[in-house]
């Protein structure tokens, strides 16, 4: 009877071994390697050699530029994240052997791909156009918000509120260029009217000519009176 059971012994042992491996459950501070539960290496370290029946796990510290942030059974440490300035990022917290690098947006950028306490990609804040003002400043997590100027006001796109157009008449100046939503009104002293200038010139010329004529008449009259008086005196002397 025992002889008849022998062919079934080895298959049963194999099946028991397989199922015992599938049902292996390691403790929280252990990791499974094959059919063994080995002690994990601490954060900041990695596995050099796995445990055996006769020895425990052997661990090594992570090298500079690598890390493990929790107890593990890894044979290699993770590489530290690079905060790429080309993606609008800079280092917020440097990498250590127990924690990865934390990145944040550069000045003037905001995060568009956050991951936990870090950021994977950032984008530059928008610039408001002329005719718009900055209604909300951009932050590390939000973009700049712009709003249009109302009638009678202007902004070059960098103002935090639209400014009223200059009223030239209140400054006793003439309007040269009307204001727009993007630029202020331009004022000046104003040019003299051509007709007024010509009229003034003609008046001056008339005054000069008139004055000359009056002076000439005065001289002529004076000479005539002098001649008559001289003739009269000559006649008296002869008598």
C-alpha positions in Angstrom: 0.0 0.0 0.0 2.9 2.4 0.8 4.5 1.5 -2.5 1.4 2.6 -4.4 1.5 6.1 -2.7 5.1 6.9 -3.5 4.4 8.3 -7.1 2.2 11.0 -5.5 4.6 12.2 -2.8 6.9 14.4 -4.9 4.1 16.2 -6.9 2.4 17.0 -3.6 5.6 18.4 -2.1 6.1 20.6 -5.2 2.5 21.9 -5.0 2.8 22.7 -1.3 6.1 24.6 -2.0 4.5 26.7 -4.7 1.4 27.5 -2.8 3.3 28.3 0.4 5.4 30.8 -1.7 2.2 32.4 -3.1 0.8 32.7 0.4 3.9 34.2 1.9 3.1 37.4 3.9 5.9 39.6 5.2 5.7 42.1 8.0 5.7 45.8 7.4 9.4 46.2 8.0 10.3 43.4 5.7 10.3 42.8 1.9 9.8 39.6 0.0 12.6 38.1 -2.1 11.9 34.7 -3.5 10.4 32.7 -0.6 12.1 34.8 2.0 11.1 37.8 4.0 14.1 40.1 4.5 14.5 43.1 6.7 14.1 46.4 4.8 17.0 48.9 4.6 16.3 52.3 6.3 15.5 55.5 4.3 18.6 56.9 2.8 20.1 53.4 2.2 19.7 50.5 -0.3 20.2 46.8 -0.4 23.7 45.5 -1.0 22.9 41.8 -0.5 19.6 40.2 0.3 19.1 38.1 3.4 19.6 34.4 3.5 18.7 31.7 6.0 22.0 32.4 7.8 22.3 36.2 7.3 20.3 39.4 7.4 20.0 42.1 4.7 23.1 44.1 4.0 22.6 47.8 3.2 24.6 50.7 1.8 24.1 54.5 2.0 22.7 56.2 -1.1 25.3 58.2 -3.1 25.1 62.0 -3.6 22.4 62.8 -6.1 20.3 59.8 -5.1 17.8 59.0 -2.3 15.3 56.6 -0.8 12.6 58.3 1.2 11.3 55.3 3.2 12.4 51.8 4.4 12.9 49.6 1.3 14.2 46.5 -0.4 15.6 48.4 -3.4 19.0 47.5 -5.0 19.4 51.1 -6.3 18.5 54.4 -4.9 16.3 56.9 -6.8 17.9 59.7 -8.8 17.1 63.2 -7.5 14.8 65.3 -9.5 16.3 68.1 -11.6 14.5 71.5 -11.4 14.9 72.5 -15.0 15.0 76.3 -15.6 13.9 75.6 -19.2 10.6 74.3 -17.6 10.3 77.5 -15.5 11.6 75.8 -12.3 14.1 76.4 -9.6 15.1 74.5 -6.4 12.8 75.0 -3.5 14.3 72.3 -1.2 17.6 70.5 -2.2 17.7 66.8 -2.5 19.0 64.7 0.4 19.7 61.0 0.8 16.2 60.6 2.4 14.1 63.1 0.3 13.8 64.1 -3.3 14.3 67.7 -4.6 11.3 70.0 -4.3 10.9 72.4 -7.2 9.0 75.7 -7.4 8.3 78.2 -10.3 10.8 80.9 -11.2 9.9 84.5 -10.4 7.3 85.6 -12.9 6.1 82.0 -13.5 3.3 79.8 -12.1 3.0 76.1 -11.7 0.8 74.3 -14.3 1.8 70.7 -13.2 1.9 70.4 -9.4 2.9 67.1 -7.7 2.4 67.0 -4.0 4.6 69.8 -2.5 6.6 70.1 -5.7 6.1 71.3 -9.3 7.0 69.5 -12.5 6.3 72.3 -15.0 5.7 76.0 -14.8 4.6 78.7 -17.3 5.4 82.4 -17.5 2.7 84.9 -16.3 0.8 86.5 -19.1 1.5 90.2 -20.0 -1.5 92.5 -20.2 -1.9 94.2 -23.5 -2.0 98.0 -24.0 -5.6 99.1 -23.2 -5.7 96.6 -20.3 -4.7 96.8 -16.6 -3.6 94.1 -14.2 -6.7 93.2 -12.2 -4.9 90.4 -10.2 -1.2 89.8 -9.9 0.1 86.4 -10.8 1.3 84.1 -8.1 3.3 80.8 -7.9 0.1 78.9 -8.5 -2.1 81.3 -10.6 -1.7 83.3 -13.7 -2.0 87.1 -14.1 -5.5 88.4 -14.8 -6.2 91.4 -17.1 -9.2 93.6 -17.6 -10.1 96.2 -20.2 -10.0 100.0 -19.5 -13.2 101.9 -19.5 -14.0 104.9 -21.8 -11.9 108.0 -21.0 -9.1 106.0 -19.3 -5.9 104.3 -20.5 -3.2 101.8 -19.6 0.0 100.6 -21.4 -0.5 97.1 -19.9 1.7 97.6 -16.8 -0.7 99.6 -14.7 -2.8 98.1 -11.8 -5.6 100.6 -12.7 -6.5 102.6 -15.7 -5.6 106.3 -15.6 -8.0 109.1 -16.8 -7.0 111.0 -19.9 -5.3 114.4 -19.3 -7.8 117.3 -19.9 -5.8 119.8 -21.9 -8.3 122.6 -21.5 -8.0 122.5 -17.7 -4.3 123.2 -18.1 -5.0 126.0 -20.6 -3.4 123.9 -23.3 -4.6 122.8 -26.7 -5.4 119.1 -27.5 -2.9 117.8 -30.0 -3.7 114.1 -30.0 -6.9 112.5 -28.5 -6.3 109.9 -25.8 -7.0 106.2 -26.5 -7.4 103.1 -24.2 -3.7 102.5 -24.7 -2.3 106.1 -24.5 -2.9 109.4 -22.8 -4.0 112.6 -24.6 -1.2 114.8 -25.9 -1.4 118.5 -25.1 0.5 121.6 -26.4 0.6 125.3 -26.6 -1.1 125.2 -30.0 0.0 126.7 -33.4 -1.0 130.3 -34.5 -3.7 130.4 -37.1 -2.3 131.2 -40.6 -5.1 133.7 -41.4 -4.5 135.5 -38.1 -0.7 135.6 -38.8 -1.2 137.0 -42.3 -3.8 139.5 -41.1 -1.4 140.7 -38.4 1.5 141.1 -40.9 -0.7 143.1 -43.3 -1.8 145.4 -40.5 1.8 146.0 -39.6 2.7 146.8 -43.2 -0.2 149.2 -43.5 0.8 150.9 -40.3 4.4 151.3 -41.6 3.3 152.7 -44.9 0.7 154.9 -43.4 3.3 156.3 -40.9 5.7 156.9 -43.7 3.1 158.8 -45.7 2.2 160.9 -42.8 5.8 161.7 -42.1 6.4 162.6 -45.8 3.3 164.9 -45.9 4.5 166.5 -42.7 7.9 167.2 -44.2 6.5 168.6 -47.4 4.2 170.9 -45.6 7.0 172.1 -43.4 9.2 172.9 -46.4 6.3 174.7 -48.2 5.7 176.9 -45.2 9.4 177.7 -44.8 9.7 178.7 -48.6 6.6 181.0 -48.4 8.0 182.7 -45.2 11.4 183.2 -46.8 9.8 184.8 -50.0 7.7 187.1 -47.8 10.8 188.3 -45.8 12.7 189.0 -49.1 9.8 191.1 -50.4 9.7 193.2 -47.3 13.4 193.9 -47.3 13.1 195.3 -50.9 10.5 197.8 -49.9 
